[in-house]
Amino acid sequence: MSYRSGRHFLQIPGPTNVPERVLRAMARPTIDHRGPEFAALALEVLEGIKEVFRTSGRVIIFPSSGSGAWEAALVNTMSPGDKVLMFETGQFAFLWQDMARKLGLDVQFVPGDWRHGVDPDQLESLLREDRGQAIKAVGIVHNETSTGITSRIGVARKAMDRAGHPALLMVDSISSLASMPYEQDKWGVDVTVGGSQKGLMLPPGLSFNAISEKALAANKTARLSRAYWDWQSMVTANASGFFPYTPATNLLFGLKESLTMLREEGLDNVIARHARHGEATRRAVRAWGLEVMALNPAEYSASATAVLVPAGCNADEVRKVILEHFDMSLGNGLNKVAGKVFRIGHLGDFNDLMLAGTLCGVEMGLELAGMPHKTGGVAAALDYLKQEAKGARAESALQHA
Protein backbone atom coordinates (compact mmCIF):
# COMPACT_ATOMS: atom_id res chain seq x y z
CA MET A 1 0.00 0.00 0.00
CA SER A 2 1.20 3.52 -0.77
CA TYR A 3 1.26 6.32 1.77
CA ARG A 4 -1.72 8.70 1.70
CA SER A 5 -0.96 12.21 2.90
CA GLY A 6 -3.18 14.00 5.37
CA ARG A 7 -5.60 12.49 7.85
CA HIS A 8 -8.25 9.86 7.29
CA PHE A 9 -11.76 11.24 7.70
CA LEU A 10 -13.66 8.77 9.86
CA GLN A 11 -17.22 9.97 9.30
CA ILE A 12 -19.10 6.86 10.30
CA PRO A 13 -21.56 7.32 13.19
CA GLY A 14 -19.13 5.60 15.56
CA PRO A 15 -16.64 4.57 16.59
CA THR A 16 -15.62 8.20 16.25
CA ASN A 17 -12.15 9.71 16.05
CA VAL A 18 -10.39 9.72 19.43
CA PRO A 19 -8.86 13.08 20.43
CA GLU A 20 -5.14 13.24 21.16
CA ARG A 21 -5.75 14.18 24.79
CA VAL A 22 -7.68 10.97 25.33
CA LEU A 23 -5.10 8.88 23.47
CA ARG A 24 -2.33 10.36 25.63
CA ALA A 25 -4.33 9.69 28.79
CA MET A 26 -4.80 6.07 27.78
CA ALA A 27 -1.07 5.68 27.06
CA ARG A 28 -0.21 5.69 30.76
CA PRO A 29 1.36 2.59 32.29
CA THR A 30 -1.26 0.19 33.61
CA ILE A 31 -1.70 0.34 37.39
CA ASP A 32 -2.74 -2.21 39.98
CA HIS A 33 -6.51 -2.52 39.67
CA ARG A 34 -6.71 -3.55 43.32
CA GLY A 35 -4.62 -0.69 44.66
CA PRO A 36 -5.52 2.73 46.11
CA GLU A 37 -4.60 4.70 42.98
CA PHE A 38 -7.09 2.71 40.92
CA ALA A 39 -9.80 3.07 43.58
CA ALA A 40 -9.47 6.85 43.42
CA LEU A 41 -9.72 6.75 39.60
CA ALA A 42 -12.78 4.50 39.61
CA LEU A 43 -14.65 6.51 42.22
CA GLU A 44 -13.95 9.70 40.25
CA VAL A 45 -15.26 8.39 36.91
CA LEU A 46 -18.23 6.59 38.47
CA GLU A 47 -19.30 9.90 39.98
CA GLY A 48 -18.39 12.03 36.96
CA ILE A 49 -20.29 9.96 34.41
CA LYS A 50 -23.55 10.69 36.24
CA GLU A 51 -23.48 14.25 34.90
CA VAL A 52 -23.52 12.99 31.30
CA PHE A 53 -26.62 10.86 31.94
CA ARG A 54 -28.19 13.71 33.95
CA THR A 55 -28.80 11.42 36.88
CA SER A 56 -28.15 11.37 40.59
CA GLY A 57 -28.54 7.61 40.58
CA ARG A 58 -26.11 4.80 40.10
CA VAL A 59 -24.15 4.17 36.89
CA ILE A 60 -22.43 0.84 36.29
CA ILE A 61 -19.47 0.55 33.91
CA PHE A 62 -18.83 -2.74 32.12
CA PRO A 63 -15.75 -3.70 30.07
CA SER A 64 -17.75 -4.43 26.90
CA SER A 65 -19.35 -3.07 23.78
CA GLY A 66 -22.80 -1.51 23.96
CA SER A 67 -24.37 -4.88 23.19
CA GLY A 68 -23.16 -6.08 26.56
CA ALA A 69 -25.00 -3.25 28.28
CA TRP A 70 -28.15 -4.22 26.33
CA GLU A 71 -27.89 -7.70 27.80
CA ALA A 72 -27.12 -6.39 31.29
CA ALA A 73 -30.24 -4.18 31.22
CA LEU A 74 -32.43 -7.18 30.41
CA VAL A 75 -30.94 -9.94 32.56
CA ASN A 76 -30.82 -7.77 35.67
CA THR A 77 -34.50 -6.80 35.56
CA MET A 78 -36.42 -9.56 33.78
CA SER A 79 -37.43 -13.17 34.45
CA PRO A 80 -37.88 -15.99 31.89
CA GLY A 81 -41.02 -15.44 29.79
CA ASP A 82 -41.51 -11.81 30.84
CA LYS A 83 -43.14 -9.67 28.18
CA VAL A 84 -41.29 -6.66 26.79
CA LEU A 85 -42.57 -4.06 24.34
CA MET A 86 -40.12 -2.81 21.72
CA PHE A 87 -40.38 -0.69 18.58
CA GLU A 88 -38.85 -1.17 15.13
CA THR A 89 -37.11 2.13 14.41
CA GLY A 90 -34.07 0.66 12.65
CA GLN A 91 -31.37 -1.99 12.74
CA PHE A 92 -30.26 -1.52 16.33
CA ALA A 93 -33.81 -1.69 17.65
CA PHE A 94 -34.13 -4.93 15.69
CA LEU A 95 -30.93 -6.34 17.19
CA TRP A 96 -31.93 -5.46 20.75
CA GLN A 97 -35.29 -7.21 20.43
CA ASP A 98 -33.56 -10.19 18.82
CA MET A 99 -31.31 -10.43 21.86
CA ALA A 100 -34.35 -10.25 24.16
CA ARG A 101 -35.93 -13.19 22.33
CA LYS A 102 -32.72 -15.22 22.60
CA LEU A 103 -32.70 -14.58 26.35
CA GLY A 104 -36.14 -16.18 26.65
CA LEU A 105 -38.30 -13.07 26.83
CA ASP A 106 -41.68 -12.65 25.15
CA VAL A 107 -41.12 -9.71 22.81
CA GLN A 108 -43.93 -7.66 21.31
CA PHE A 109 -42.07 -5.91 18.49
CA VAL A 110 -44.10 -3.10 16.96
CA PRO A 111 -43.39 -2.81 13.20
CA GLY A 112 -42.03 0.46 11.86
CA ASP A 113 -41.05 2.01 8.54
CA TRP A 114 -37.50 3.02 9.59
CA ARG A 115 -38.41 6.66 8.86
CA HIS A 116 -40.14 7.51 12.13
CA GLY A 117 -39.40 7.15 15.81
CA VAL A 118 -41.66 5.69 18.45
CA ASP A 119 -45.24 6.97 18.20
CA PRO A 120 -46.21 8.03 21.76
CA ASP A 121 -49.93 7.66 21.03
CA GLN A 122 -49.39 4.09 19.87
CA LEU A 123 -47.28 3.39 22.94
CA GLU A 124 -50.01 4.71 25.22
CA SER A 125 -52.68 2.69 23.41
CA LEU A 126 -50.70 -0.55 23.63
CA LEU A 127 -50.11 -0.08 27.34
CA ARG A 128 -53.79 0.70 27.99
CA GLU A 129 -54.70 -2.52 26.19
CA ASP A 130 -52.43 -4.44 28.54
CA ARG A 131 -55.00 -4.53 31.33
CA GLY A 132 -53.29 -7.37 33.12
CA GLN A 133 -50.02 -5.42 33.04
CA ALA A 134 -48.15 -8.34 31.55
CA ILE A 135 -45.66 -5.98 29.89
CA LYS A 136 -42.73 -5.66 32.27
CA ALA A 137 -40.55 -3.29 30.24
CA VAL A 138 -40.63 -0.91 27.30
CA GLY A 139 -37.41 -0.79 25.28
CA ILE A 140 -36.64 2.19 23.01
CA VAL A 141 -33.57 3.17 21.03
CA HIS A 142 -33.23 6.89 21.64
CA ASN A 143 -31.12 7.69 18.58
CA GLU A 144 -31.29 4.99 15.91
CA THR A 145 -27.80 5.05 14.43
CA SER A 146 -28.85 3.17 11.29
CA THR A 147 -31.48 5.72 10.26
CA GLY A 148 -30.60 9.02 11.93
CA ILE A 149 -33.97 9.08 13.71
CA THR A 150 -34.41 10.17 17.32
CA SER A 151 -37.37 8.98 19.39
CA ARG A 152 -38.74 11.48 21.90
CA ILE A 153 -38.09 9.79 25.23
CA GLY A 154 -39.63 12.47 27.42
CA VAL A 155 -42.84 12.32 25.36
CA ALA A 156 -42.81 8.51 25.54
CA ARG A 157 -42.49 8.68 29.32
CA LYS A 158 -45.54 10.94 29.51
CA ALA A 159 -47.49 8.47 27.36
CA MET A 160 -46.58 5.67 29.79
CA ASP A 161 -47.66 7.83 32.72
CA ARG A 162 -50.99 8.65 31.06
CA ALA A 163 -51.58 4.94 30.59
CA GLY A 164 -50.84 4.39 34.28
CA HIS A 165 -48.64 1.43 33.43
CA PRO A 166 -45.85 0.25 35.77
CA ALA A 167 -43.50 -1.14 33.08
CA LEU A 168 -39.85 -0.24 33.32
CA LEU A 169 -38.58 2.20 30.67
CA MET A 170 -35.29 1.07 29.12
CA VAL A 171 -33.47 3.29 26.64
CA ASP A 172 -30.47 2.79 24.37
CA SER A 173 -28.54 6.09 24.37
CA ILE A 174 -25.41 4.72 22.69
CA SER A 175 -25.31 7.22 19.81
CA SER A 176 -26.95 10.12 21.65
CA LEU A 177 -25.05 10.21 24.95
CA ALA A 178 -22.86 13.32 25.28
CA SER A 179 -24.05 14.60 21.91
CA MET A 180 -27.81 15.15 22.24
CA PRO A 181 -30.14 16.18 25.08
CA TYR A 182 -30.59 13.24 27.45
CA GLU A 183 -32.27 13.37 30.88
CA GLN A 184 -32.30 10.08 32.76
CA ASP A 185 -33.96 11.43 35.90
CA LYS A 186 -36.20 14.11 34.38
CA TRP A 187 -37.58 11.67 31.79
CA GLY A 188 -38.11 8.89 34.30
CA VAL A 189 -35.87 6.37 32.54
CA ASP A 190 -35.24 3.23 34.57
CA VAL A 191 -32.29 1.77 32.67
CA THR A 192 -30.15 3.68 30.19
CA VAL A 193 -27.69 1.81 28.00
CA GLY A 194 -24.58 3.68 26.87
CA GLY A 195 -21.28 3.07 25.08
CA SER A 196 -17.86 4.68 25.04
CA GLN A 197 -17.16 4.92 21.32
CA LYS A 198 -19.35 7.80 20.18
CA GLY A 199 -20.07 11.05 22.05
CA LEU A 200 -17.69 10.09 24.85
CA MET A 201 -14.82 10.16 22.31
CA LEU A 202 -13.25 6.86 23.41
CA PRO A 203 -12.45 3.63 21.60
CA PRO A 204 -15.00 0.81 21.93
CA GLY A 205 -14.69 -1.20 25.12
CA LEU A 206 -16.73 0.46 27.87
CA SER A 207 -20.50 0.24 28.26
CA PHE A 208 -22.87 1.68 30.84
CA ASN A 209 -26.10 1.00 32.68
CA ALA A 210 -27.56 4.04 34.43
CA ILE A 211 -30.21 2.62 36.75
CA SER A 212 -33.12 3.96 38.77
CA GLU A 213 -34.26 2.82 42.21
CA LYS A 214 -37.22 1.13 40.51
CA ALA A 215 -34.84 -0.88 38.34
CA LEU A 216 -32.78 -1.83 41.38
CA ALA A 217 -35.96 -3.07 43.06
CA ALA A 218 -36.80 -5.15 39.99
CA ASN A 219 -33.30 -6.59 40.12
CA LYS A 220 -34.05 -8.25 43.46
CA THR A 221 -36.73 -10.49 41.96
CA ALA A 222 -35.37 -10.91 38.41
CA ARG A 223 -34.64 -14.56 37.58
CA LEU A 224 -32.82 -14.48 34.26
CA SER A 225 -29.38 -16.04 34.61
CA ARG A 226 -26.49 -13.63 34.96
CA ALA A 227 -22.91 -13.74 36.17
CA TYR A 228 -20.59 -11.35 34.31
CA TRP A 229 -23.41 -8.80 33.95
CA ASP A 230 -24.67 -8.97 37.55
CA TRP A 231 -25.44 -5.51 38.91
CA GLN A 232 -25.18 -6.55 42.54
CA SER A 233 -21.60 -7.76 42.15
CA MET A 234 -20.76 -4.44 40.54
CA VAL A 235 -22.58 -2.34 43.14
CA THR A 236 -20.80 -4.12 45.99
CA ALA A 237 -17.33 -3.79 44.48
CA ASN A 238 -17.83 -0.24 43.15
CA ALA A 239 -18.69 1.06 46.62
CA SER A 240 -14.98 1.04 47.47
CA GLY A 241 -13.75 1.86 43.96
CA PHE A 242 -13.15 -1.63 42.65
CA PHE A 243 -14.62 -4.12 40.17
CA PRO A 244 -15.55 -7.80 40.68
CA TYR A 245 -13.19 -8.72 37.82
CA THR A 246 -10.39 -7.12 35.82
CA PRO A 247 -11.54 -3.69 34.59
CA ALA A 248 -10.47 -1.87 31.41
CA THR A 249 -8.00 0.28 33.34
CA ASN A 250 -6.56 2.32 30.48
CA LEU A 251 -9.98 3.01 29.01
CA LEU A 252 -10.94 4.40 32.42
CA PHE A 253 -7.93 6.74 32.19
CA GLY A 254 -9.37 7.84 28.85
CA LEU A 255 -12.86 8.23 30.30
CA LYS A 256 -11.53 10.51 33.02
CA GLU A 257 -9.97 12.73 30.35
CA SER A 258 -13.07 12.73 28.12
CA LEU A 259 -15.23 13.78 31.07
CA THR A 260 -12.79 16.61 31.75
CA MET A 261 -13.03 17.73 28.11
CA LEU A 262 -16.84 17.68 28.20
CA ARG A 263 -16.83 19.80 31.37
CA GLU A 264 -14.36 22.26 29.84
CA GLU A 265 -16.51 22.78 26.76
CA GLY A 266 -19.72 22.59 28.79
CA LEU A 267 -22.23 19.83 28.13
CA ASP A 268 -24.86 22.32 26.93
CA ASN A 269 -22.32 23.72 24.44
CA VAL A 270 -21.46 20.20 23.27
CA ILE A 271 -25.14 19.52 22.63
CA ALA A 272 -25.60 22.83 20.80
CA ARG A 273 -22.56 22.07 18.62
CA HIS A 274 -23.99 18.71 17.59
CA ALA A 275 -27.36 20.29 16.81
CA ARG A 276 -25.65 22.88 14.61
CA HIS A 277 -23.75 20.24 12.68
CA GLY A 278 -26.86 18.12 12.20
CA GLU A 279 -28.78 21.06 10.76
CA ALA A 280 -25.91 22.09 8.49
CA THR A 281 -25.67 18.54 7.15
CA ARG A 282 -29.39 18.33 6.43
CA ARG A 283 -29.24 21.65 4.56
CA ALA A 284 -26.47 20.23 2.40
CA VAL A 285 -28.48 17.07 1.71
CA ARG A 286 -31.54 19.05 0.65
CA ALA A 287 -29.45 21.33 -1.58
CA TRP A 288 -28.10 18.21 -3.29
CA GLY A 289 -31.71 17.26 -4.04
CA LEU A 290 -31.46 14.15 -1.85
CA GLU A 291 -33.58 13.02 1.12
CA VAL A 292 -32.77 12.35 4.74
CA MET A 293 -34.32 9.20 6.21
CA ALA A 294 -36.09 11.01 9.03
CA LEU A 295 -39.44 12.43 7.94
CA ASN A 296 -40.46 14.17 11.17
CA PRO A 297 -38.38 17.29 11.97
CA ALA A 298 -38.95 16.63 15.69
CA GLU A 299 -37.04 13.37 15.23
CA TYR A 300 -33.97 14.62 13.36
CA SER A 301 -30.72 13.26 14.76
CA ALA A 302 -27.92 15.60 15.80
CA SER A 303 -25.26 12.90 15.70
CA ALA A 304 -25.81 11.15 12.35
CA THR A 305 -27.61 11.76 9.07
CA ALA A 306 -28.78 8.89 6.86
CA VAL A 307 -29.02 10.01 3.22
CA LEU A 308 -31.31 8.22 0.77
CA VAL A 309 -29.93 7.84 -2.74
CA PRO A 310 -32.24 7.95 -5.81
CA ALA A 311 -33.98 4.73 -6.83
CA GLY A 312 -31.76 2.57 -8.99
CA CYS A 313 -28.56 3.99 -7.50
CA ASN A 314 -26.19 2.21 -5.14
CA ALA A 315 -25.16 4.07 -2.00
CA ASP A 316 -22.22 1.71 -1.46
CA GLU A 317 -20.73 2.74 -4.81
CA VAL A 318 -20.74 6.35 -3.62
CA ARG A 319 -19.06 5.31 -0.37
CA LYS A 320 -16.43 3.35 -2.32
CA VAL A 321 -15.60 6.28 -4.59
CA ILE A 322 -15.33 8.67 -1.63
CA LEU A 323 -13.04 6.31 0.27
CA GLU A 324 -10.79 5.68 -2.74
CA HIS A 325 -10.47 9.31 -3.84
CA PHE A 326 -10.72 11.29 -0.61
CA ASP A 327 -9.76 8.82 2.14
CA MET A 328 -13.07 9.30 3.95
CA SER A 329 -15.23 6.57 5.46
CA LEU A 330 -19.02 6.97 5.54
CA GLY A 331 -21.47 4.61 7.23
CA ASN A 332 -23.18 1.99 5.11
CA GLY A 333 -26.87 1.16 4.97
CA LEU A 334 -27.88 -1.74 7.23
CA ASN A 335 -30.45 -4.50 6.76
CA LYS A 336 -33.55 -3.07 5.04
CA VAL A 337 -31.71 -0.01 3.76
CA ALA A 338 -28.51 -1.73 2.61
CA GLY A 339 -27.32 -0.03 -0.58
CA LYS A 340 -30.08 2.55 -0.28
CA VAL A 341 -28.48 4.99 2.16
CA PHE A 342 -25.10 6.26 3.23
CA ARG A 343 -24.65 7.68 6.70
CA ILE A 344 -22.69 10.78 7.66
CA GLY A 345 -21.51 10.80 11.25
CA HIS A 346 -21.05 14.23 12.82
CA LEU A 347 -20.44 13.50 16.47
CA GLY A 348 -17.72 13.35 19.04
CA ASP A 349 -14.57 15.47 18.79
CA PHE A 350 -15.71 17.42 15.74
CA ASN A 351 -15.85 21.06 14.64
CA ASP A 352 -17.18 23.29 11.84
CA LEU A 353 -14.14 22.96 9.58
CA MET A 354 -14.12 19.17 9.93
CA LEU A 355 -17.78 19.16 8.90
CA ALA A 356 -16.98 21.42 5.93
CA GLY A 357 -14.30 18.98 4.79
CA THR A 358 -16.68 16.06 5.23
CA LEU A 359 -19.40 17.66 3.13
CA CYS A 360 -16.86 18.67 0.45
CA GLY A 361 -15.83 15.03 0.20
CA VAL A 362 -19.44 13.91 -0.15
CA GLU A 363 -20.26 16.50 -2.82
CA MET A 364 -17.18 15.63 -4.86
CA GLY A 365 -17.91 11.94 -4.40
CA LEU A 366 -21.47 12.29 -5.67
CA GLU A 367 -20.11 13.87 -8.82
CA LEU A 368 -17.39 11.27 -9.38
CA ALA A 369 -19.80 8.40 -8.75
CA GLY A 370 -22.25 9.78 -11.31
CA MET A 371 -24.98 10.06 -8.67
CA PRO A 372 -27.85 12.30 -9.81
CA HIS A 373 -27.71 15.41 -7.63
CA LYS A 374 -27.56 19.17 -7.65
CA THR A 375 -24.54 21.24 -6.68
CA GLY A 376 -24.50 23.72 -3.82
CA GLY A 377 -24.81 21.46 -0.79
CA VAL A 378 -21.52 22.58 0.71
CA ALA A 379 -22.40 26.24 0.08
CA ALA A 380 -25.77 25.80 1.82
CA ALA A 381 -24.10 24.26 4.86
CA LEU A 382 -21.41 26.93 5.00
CA ASP A 383 -23.97 29.74 4.74
CA TYR A 384 -25.77 28.29 7.75
CA LEU A 385 -22.56 27.80 9.75
CA LYS A 386 -21.48 31.39 9.00
CA GLN A 387 -24.82 32.77 10.18
CA GLU A 388 -24.59 30.71 13.35
CA ALA A 389 -21.04 31.97 13.94
CA LYS A 390 -22.18 35.58 13.45
CA GLY A 391 -25.00 35.04 15.92
CA ALA A 392 -22.63 33.55 18.50
CA ARG A 393 -20.20 36.41 17.99
CA ALA A 394 -22.91 39.01 18.47
CA GLU A 395 -24.20 37.28 21.59
CA SER A 396 -20.70 37.13 23.04
CA ALA A 397 -20.20 40.84 22.37
CA LEU A 398 -23.43 41.67 24.22
CA GLN A 399 -22.39 39.57 27.19
CA HIS A 400 -19.06 41.37 27.42
CA ALA A 401 -20.44 44.85 26.77
LINDA-V91855 format. One record per helix or strand. SS is the DSSP state (alpha for helix, beta for strand). FROM is the first residue (numbers start at 1). LEN is the number of residues. If there is no record, write none. Layout:
BEGIN
{{SS:FROM:LEN} {SS:FROM:LEN}}
END
This chain:
BEGIN
{{beta:9:3} {alpha:20:7} {alpha:36:18} {beta:58:6} {alpha:66:10} {beta:83:5} {alpha:91:12} {beta:106:5} {alpha:120:10} {beta:135:7} {beta:143:2} {beta:149:2} {alpha:153:11} {beta:168:5} {beta:191:5} {beta:206:6} {alpha:213:7} {alpha:231:8} {alpha:249:17} {alpha:267:21} {beta:291:2} {alpha:297:3} {beta:300:1} {beta:304:5} {alpha:315:12} {beta:328:5} {alpha:335:3} {beta:341:5} {alpha:352:17} {alpha:377:23}}
END
